Amino acid sequence: MPLTKAKRRLEIEGELSITSMMDMMVIILVFLLKSYSTTDISVAASDELALPTSTAEKPPGVAVNLVITKSNIVVDGLEILRLTKVPDEENPGQEILAVPEDEKKGQLITRLYDRLLEKAEDAKQLSELTQNTEHDFKGQMLLQCDKKLPFSVLREVMYTAGQAQFSEFRFVVYKTGD
């Protein structure tokens, strides 16, 4: 006996197919996972590093991490050199931080240059091996500097980084509330 239209409709409406709904949920889940991002920068709390404050909103991103404290310069957790104190010419009787003269050639800090050039070459090599544009070397650097660091030291570090193919600097600061 053939089924009437009403009986066929009841049979069709009675079945529940969740395949398309599952596909939709998987697509939404993948989208949310791809768009969700966190940025984590390790800032070691110490007496040697007091970051400045800012109202900046831009997230840091992944880059070479260079820290200049009151006593040393560190690249990605590895100490490169120790800073020295020299007499301040503008304020007699006081001292300021400086890069030791034997570590420099003009404005270039030789040991720092060697380490940064090595980092740049490693990043370029990784980019070639992975063939992924996400890993391309972009010359980005995160700078964590003590807020009382003399500009002369910062200028020499930035000059050295520029010579080692790092041209984009992002300063790490503490965010202040509005």
Helices and strands as residue ranges (DSSP letters): H 5-14, H 19-35, E 53-54, E 64-68, E 72-75, E 78-82, E 84-87, E 95-98, G 101-103, E 104-105, E 108-109, H 110-130, G 133-135, E 140-145, H 151-163, E 168-171, E 174-175
